[in-house]
């Protein structure tokens, strides 16, 4: 093989490995199960119910303080993270939430919510 052929082969191999290793979404593990009460609820209460937003009685749209309120709001489609408005809101696909002065959720928090919804958005 010529040096040019070896270089092309190496470049093709590197390109193929790069494509295979890219992931657009978090992998959804079967275990451990993301728990609403232990993982998700604290994220939502700590970030989404502050400053008169989705936990305040005067806020007219919907509350995100309990499982029943979240599911009744229609913002979560169990098993379908990408089409759930909650996921769209926290990832900036709609208007990024939470709004200032609150900080956006970090990648870990977003992953917990993504996986919880993908695992069926159970009340666990």
N, C-alpha and C positions, 0 to 999 in steps of 0.2 A: 504494500500500500504506500502511496505517496504521502508526503507530509500534508499536502492539501486535503487528501481524502481523510486522513486521520483527524485533521482539524475540523472538517465538516462533520464527521461522525461524532466527535466529542461535543461539538456545539449542538447537534441534533439531540444527543443523549441528555445533555444538560437542560435543553429546552423542554424535552419530554418529561423529565423528572420535576421540573418547575411547575408544569401544568398539572401533573398528577398530585403534587403536594399542596396546591392552592385550594383553599376552602373559603366559601363565601358565607357559610353559616356555621354556628357552633354545632359540634356533633352532639346528638341527643343520646345520652347514656341511658341504658335500662336501669342501671344502679349507679350511684345512689339516686333515689327519687328526690326531686326538689319538693320540699314541703311548703305549703301555703303558710301555715301558722308559724313555722320556724324560720323560713327564708324570705318569702315574698311579702307577707303582710308587714313585716318590720321595715322593708325597703319602701313600700308605698306609704306607710304612716309617717316615716321619717322624712320623706321627700315630697309627697303629693298632697298631704293634708295640711301642710303648713301655710302660714300667711293667708288664711281665709280661702284656701282653695278646696280641694276635693275631700273635705272632712268637716268643714264648717257648716253649721245648720243654715246659715244665710245663703250659702252657695246653692244656686238654683238648679244647676245642670245634673250632677250626680255625685255621690260620695264614694270614696275608695277606702273606707275604713274597715268594712267587713266583707267576708267572702260573698254573702248573699247580695250585698249592695253592688259589688263589682260585677257579678254575673248578671244581675238585673239591669245594669247600665248598658249592656250590649257591647262593651268595649273589648270583651274577650271572646274569641271563638275557640273553644276547647279543641286542641289538636292542630290548630292552624295559626301559628305565631305571626306569620307575615301578613295575614289578612285581619289580624286583631288590631283594633284602633289603639289599644293600650301600648302594644309593641311599636306601632307606627309613631305614636306620640313621643315615646322615650328615645327613639332612634332618629328623630328629626325628619321622618318621612311626611309627617304633617307639620304642625308647628311644634318645635322642640319643647318638651316638658321635662321637668318643671321649669316654669318661667323664672327669670331673675326676680329677686336676688338669690333664689335657690340655685345651686349648681346642678348641671346636668348629671344624670346617673353615670357612674363609671362602668367600664366594660364588664366587670364581675357582676354588678347588680343587673345590668341588662341581660347578661347570660342566664342568670337565675330566672328572670321573668320569662325569657325566651324558652328555656327548657321546661319550666313549669307549664306554660301554655301548651308546648309541643307534647308533653307527657299527659295531656288531657285536662289541665287546669282543675285538678281535684282539690277538694276541701280536706286536705290532710295535714 
